[in-house]
Amino acid sequence: MIAVALAPDVSRGAFRVWQRNRDATLRNWLTEFLGVAIEPFAIILALGLALGRFVELSSGEEYVQFLAPGLMALFPMFAATFECAWGSYVRLEMQGTYESITATPVSVDDVITGEILWGTTRSLVNGSYILLVAFILNPWLHMIDSPWALLAIPVGVLPGILFSSISIAFASIARAMSHFAYFFTLVINPMFWFGGAFFPFDDLPGWVQVVGWFVPLKHVVDIYRGLVTGNLEWSMLISLAWLAVATAFFYVLAVKLMRRRLIH
Amino acid sequence: MTPALIEASGLVKHYGDFVAVDGITFAIREGECFGVLGPNGAGKTTTIRMITAGSPVTRGELRVAGLSVAEAPRKVKALLGVVPQDDNLDPDLLVRQNLEVYARYFGLHRETVRQRIDEALELFQLDDRAKSNVDDLSGGMKRRLTIARALVNDPRVLILDEPTTGLDPQARHLVWQQLRLLKARGVTMLLTTHYMEEATHLCDRLVIMHRGRILREGRPHDLIAEVAGPQVLELRLPPAERDALLTEFPQHDGVSVEQVEDLTYVFGGGRASELAAARVGDPHRAHLRPGNMEDVFLLLTGRGLLD
C-alpha cells in the first residue's frame, strides 16, 4: 500500500513536458546559451589563473587544476537549479502552465518528472560544455589528466536529477518569488562555497568534515576529482550511492509536494 | 433519449469544514449546451475542477462518457477540451506552437493535427497571427486561442469556465458567435457563467447554482416563463408611494415582490402591473419589461446575482 502511494504515476506525458521545455528554450536559444558559453572562460580566467597565482596547494598542483572538477559540478548544479526553482515557479504560478498541461491526459507526476528531466538535460549540456572547454584548454592548463573524465557526463545525470528535484520541491512550497532568497541563501550558496569546489576539504577541522559529508555537492566534486585525475578510489562508489539515495528521496518528495500544491 | 456524456450524482466537495459543492446531480447529453449559472463562490469552478480531475471528489459519483473520473483520470481528460477562467496560454511559445504543443500532450502528432489547427486558427480569426507572441494578442484573441486550443484533441465535451468574463462587449459577442457556430456543428458544451445574457443566448438547458447547491434546472425560456413570468414591473419610488401602489395588486400566490436596494420588483402582476406602470407614467420610476434570467435568479435566491 505504501509502495503504491509512493510510486509516481508517470507516462510518456513526462517526455512531452520535456519537449515543451526544449521547444520553449530553443525559441530563445541565443539568450539561453550565451551565458552558458562564456561563463567557464570567465571563471577559469578570474579564479583559476588570476587568483590561482596566489594559491599554493599542499598537493603541489596548480589551482586551476584543482578547480576543474569543482567547476564541472558547480555550473551544472546552477543550470538545474535556475531551471527548476525560478523557472518552474514561473510556470507553476505566473503562467499557469502546469494547470493547462494537467487538464490534458498528462498527470501532475508527468509534469514534475518532465521538468526534472529538462533540468537534468540543461545540467548535462552545461557539464559537457565545461568538459569540452577543459579539453580544448588542456595543452596549456592541464586541467584533465585522465580519459576517465569522460565518465563525468553519464555520472552527471544523478546530480542533475538531484538538484532539479531539490529545486522543484522548494518551488512547490514557495508562496512568492521572493521566497527563493531563502533557498539560495540557505541551500545553494553554502553548497557553492563549502561543497569542496574552491578549497581542499581534507585540511578543514573534523566537525566541518562531518557536516560537509552531508552536502551533496561535495560528493559530486569528489567523484569528478577522481575521474579527472585518474585516481579512482572506493570512496567514490560510496559517494555515488549517497547521491542515488538522496536523488530518490528528493524526487519522490518533489512529486508529493507538487501533487499537494496542484490537486486539492 | 441520447445517453449522458457527463453524469454527476450526489456530488459533494469539502475543503476542510467548508462545503464548496453540496450534493449536486445533473446529466449533460450529447450535443447540448449545458449551463451552470451562479454568482462567484457558488461552486461552479469547483465542479469543473472535479470533472477535469483537478480536484478529488469528496462524495458522490462523477462519470464522463461512462468512465469514472476518479478511476480513469487520463482517459477522461483525453475526452475533454477545457477553457479555464483565466487564460493560461503558454507565453514561451508562439500562437501556432501553443496548439501544436498542446496537441502533443494528447499524444497527437503535429502532422496529424496540422489540418485541424489550420481550421481552428481560421475559425477563430487568428490565422494571420499564427507566428505572433501570445503576449502580443488582445484579451479577446487570447480567449479565442484558448478555445481553439481546447479543440485540438477533437473533444467529446468542451468545458468553458466563464468564457467571456473580462472581455469587452465586442470581443464577447465574437466569442458568443463562435460558440454558437460550434454548437451548430454538434459540439457538446458545459459552460459556467454569471452573465444571464450569456446563459440565455447559448444554453439549451441550465442549472442555477447557489452556495454549492442546484436550485433549479430547465430550459432558459421555460425557467423565465415559470419563475419570473412574462412581465416584470420595476419600481423606483419613495417607500410611501410604492406601498400605496402595491396595495392595488391582487393578494394571491402568483404575485411576488422583491426589494433590492432602492429597486422594487413585482413579478406576476399581470394586468395590475400594466395599469400601475401607465398610472405612474414615467419609465424611469415604473418600468414594465419582459422577464429575464436575472429575475429567475433573484426570485430563487431572494437576492441579486452580482452581490
Interface residues (C-beta under 8 A of the other chain):
Chain A: S11 R12 G13 R16 Q19 R20 D23 A24 R27 Q95 G96 T97 E99 S100 I101 T102 A103 T104 P105 V106 S107 L262 I263 H264
Chain B: Y15 T52 G54 S55 P56 P73 R74 K75 K77 A78 L80 V82 P84 D86 D87 N88 L89 D90 P91 D92 L93 L94 Q97 V101 Y102 R104 Y105 F106 G107 N153
